[in-house]
Each structure stands twice: as structure tokens, then as C-alpha cells.
Amino acid sequence: MLFRKLGIAVVVLSVWLLAAANGASVRDESTIAKGLRNNLVNSGALQALDGKACKPGRKNVDGLCVPCSAGTYSPRGIGECMKCPAGKSSKVGQGHCTPCLEGTYNDLAGSPSCKKCAPGTENRMSGSVVQDACVKCAPGTASKDGVKCVPCESGSFAATPGSHSCDLCGYGAKSVWNKTLSPNRGPTKCTDCPSGRYRTEKGGDFCEPCWPGSANKKTGARYCKKCSPGTYADKFGMKKCTPCPGGSTSPFFQSRSKEICIP
């Protein structure tokens, strides 16, 4: 709407200048000036004083009330528009300045907008005047928008300060966020699955035990190995397969019981 009103003002002013350039008399120019003023007022682009103060957010320019520019304000419509102090900003035609929101700051007076804190930082205070108000996220937390550092969920981690996001644990690893002991900070690292367990997908918070017929003696395993012929695993979570007893053997892979063993 403001651009439309200003467009009207430009058109009327152009007509005035064109008339003057074509030799319009002083009387004609005065008439055109009044017409210009009336058109601006009628369009709502400007406000006529008529002996009164301007509305808040405007200033007096040759008898007309002109909106304050962004980054400035006028609380009573008297005198010049004043710059917004650091930590605040304003839009066009405002009678007051607005404090910068959480996650932003403004270190310059008269700035039309507040600056955003960088990802990996947080600022939970409004009206901040320095960039140092944006503090790096602690390990175990991350921030995408610069407003608040959020704890990493189970299955993820943030090892370094200032993380933009939490990384998923890899294959054969897990992490657990204990919300009771550490409500404001999530995992800072992942731990490998112990022997006899595995994890086939990323982002896990637990490790599966090896199924009967398979075993794993290494840590950080993605899969458990099938028992080879002549061995078996009859329990969950076995670290190694058991040889068939007494010289017996089994012709099959992944045997789950010693009953499979034959002389």
C-alpha cells in the first residue's frame, strides 16, 4: 500500500515539474503545488498538519507529515524522527522501536532490522545489543536457528561446541540420552556395541543380541556371524560359537543346538 501511495505522489510531482518546465506562471505553479499537496493527502500517502501535530511515527516536512524511515521512530509526531537504539529496530512509520527477539541482536543504532544469531549458537534474551549474546551450543546440544540449543536425542550425538545439528551414531554403535541425570544436554559420543551384540542401522539407542545360531566376539559389529559347521550357539548374545562335544560334528551353518551335533 505504501508503494502505491508513493507512486501517486511521483506521478503528481511529475505533472507539476512538467507544467513548470513548459512556462507555467507563478500563480499556476502555486495552484499545482496545492493540487499536489491535496492529492498526497487524499491518497493517504501524507498527512496534512492543519495546525495539529503529526501522528506518531511521522515527522513534519514543509507542512506535511512524512512517515519515519525504517530504523527510526517518533513517539509523538513532533520534531525529527529519532534513531532506534541498539538492541531494537522499527519498520516504516513506527511510533516506537521493538526489542530484538530471542535469537537475534542489533549492535547499531538506527538499524531497520535485527541480525540473526548464527546456527550452532543460542540467545534466549530479547533486546540484545552485541553479537557476543549469541553463545555457542555446548557439546551434546545443537541449534539450527540460533535461538535455543536443543539436547541431542538418543541415537545421536554432538561432540564439539557450536554444532548446527546432532550426528547419528554409526553402524554397530549406540547412544542414550538420560533425561533425568542430564535434562539439558544429550549424548556427546556414541559407544560401540559390546561383544555378542550388533546394530545394523544408524541412529540406534540399543544393540540387538546375537540370535541363536550366530555369535560375535568383536565390539562395534554391524552383524553377527553364523556358526560354522561343527559348532553351535544355543543362546542369545553369545560371543562365540560352541564346538560340538566329544568329536561330534554338525554339517550345517547356523546350528542352534548341540542336538544337531552327530558322531
N, C-alpha and C positions, 0 to 999 in steps of 0.2 A: 504493500500500500504506500509506503514511504517513497519508493522509487517512482510510483505513478504520480504522486503529488509533485515530486521534484521535476518530473518530466513536463508537467503542466507549466511549472514556473519557467523552465528553459524555453518552452515554446513562446510564452507570452513575452519574455525578455527579448527573444529574437525578433519578434514583431516590433517591439519598441525601438531596438537598435536599427532595424531596417528603416523605420519611419524617419528616425533622426538622420540617418545617412542620406536619405532622399530629400533633405531640406525641410523637414517639418519645423514649424515655428516653435518658439519657446512655449507659447500657450498650448500648442498641440502636444509638445513633449510633456508638459505638466498634466494634460489630460490623459496621455498614455501612461504616465507614471501612476496616476490614481487608478487607472484601469488595471495596471499591473498589480498594484497593491491589493485591490479588491478581489482580483482573480485568485491571487495566492491565498487570501484569507478565506474566500468562499470555498476553495478547493480543500481547505483544511491543512495545507502544507505549512502555513504560517498562522500566527495568532495576532490580531490587532490589539494594541495596548488599550486604546480608548481611555487613557488615564488610570489604568489599573496595572498591577504587577503581572508579570508573566506567570504562567503555571509552573509548578515545579518541573525541573528537567529542561527548562528553556531559558534563553537569555535575550536581552533587548539589543537589537541591531537596527538602528535608524527607525525606531518606532514599530518594529515588527518583532515578534517573539520567535526566535530560531531554536530548534532542538539542540541540546548539548550533544557533542560528538561522543562516540563510544570511548570509555575510559575517563569521562568527566561527568560531573553532576551539578545540579543546582537545587538545593532543598526548598528555596522559597521563590525562585524565579527572579531574583534581584541580583544585579551585577554580573560578573563573568562566571562562566562555568568553571568549577574547580576540579583539579585532577583527583582521581581516586587514590587513596594512599596505598602503599604496598600491602599485599595481603587481601586486596579487594579489586573488583572490576565492575564495569557497568556497560549496558547497551546504550544505543542512541536514545536521547530524550528521557533520561532517568533522573529522578529527584534524589536518589540515594545510590550508594555503592553496595554491592553484595559481597560478603566474605567468600573467599575461595573455598570450594568444597573439599571434603576429605579426598586425598589422593592428588591434590593439586597445590600449587603455590604461586605467588606473584611477588617477585623481588624488585619490580619497577613501579613507581607512581605513574598514574595515567595510562596504564596498560588496559586495552579493551577486553582482554581475556586472561584467564589464569593458565599457567603451564601445568601439564600433566607430569606426575612423577613417573620415572622410568619403570618398566617391568622389572621384577626382582627386588622392588623396594615397596615400602608401605608408608602411609601418612594418615593417621586416624584423627588428625586435628584439622579444624576449619580455620581459615584466615591465616595460613602460613605465609611468611614473608621471605623465607630463604630456601634454597634447594636442599640444604642440609636437613630440612624437616623430613625429607624422603629418606628413610633408613633402610639399609639392606636387610633382606629377609635372613633369618638365622638358618643354619643347617637343619634340615628336617621340615622346612616350610618353603613355600613358593608363592609368587604373586604375578598374575598376568596383567593387572590393570593399575598397579601402583597404589591401590587403596589399602588392601589388607593382605598380610602374609597368611596363607592357609596351610595347616598341617598336612603333610603327605599321608595319604591313606595306606592301609595295609597293602602289600604287594608292590609298593613304590618307595622311592627314597630321594633325598636331596642332600648330597654330600658337602656342597660348598655354600658359603653365604651368597646371597643375591641371586638365587635361582629363579628363572622365569616359570619353570614348571617342574614337577616331580618326574623322575625317570622310573620306568618299570623295571622290576627285578628281571633278570635274565632266566634262561632255562636252567633248571636244576638249582634254583635259589628261591628264597622267600624273605618277606619282611612282615612284621606285625606292629601295628600302632596300638600301644597300650593307652587308651584314653583316660584311664583312671590315674596312672602314675605320671603321664605326660600329656595333659589335655591340650597344651598349646604347641606342641612340637611332635611331629611324626618321625618315622624312621630316617636315619641318616646313612644307613647302609643296608645291604642285603646279606644274608648268611646262606652258605651252601647247604643243600640238603645233606643230612648225615648218611652214613653207610646204611644200606638196607632200605633207603627211600629214594624217591625221584620226583621230578617235576617236568612235565612235557610242554607246558605253556609258560609264557612270560606273565609277569604281574601276579604271582601267586602269594598267598599268605600261609600256605601249608604245603607239606610234601607228602605225597602218597607213599604208603609202604609197598615194597615189592610183593607181588602176588605169589602164592604158592606155585612152584614150578620155575621160579626165577629168583635171582639174587643180585646183590651189588655190593662190592666191598669198597668202592670209591665214594668220596664225597662230591657233591655238586653234579650228580648224574641226571641226565635227561631221561634215560630209560634204564630198566633193569635187564640183565642178561638172562636168557633162557638157560636152564640147566642142561648141560650136555649129556649124551648117553653115558650111563654108568653112574649118574648122580641124580639127586632129587632134592626138592625143598618143600617140606610139608607144612610150613607156617608162613604167615605174613611177615614181611620186614626182615627176611633173612639176609645176612651179609655175604654168605657163600653157600653153595650147594653142598649137600652131604653125600659122600661116596656110598655106593651100595655096600652093605656089610658082607663079611665072610667070603670075599671073592666073587660074590654075585654081581650081576650087571643089569643094565636096562638098555634096550635097543632104541629108546625114544628120547627125543628132546623134551624138555619142559615137564619132566616127571614130577608129580605132586605127592607121591607117597612111596615109602620103601617097599610097599606091597608090589610095586611094579618091578622091583629087582628080582631077577631069576638066577638060579645057579648056572 
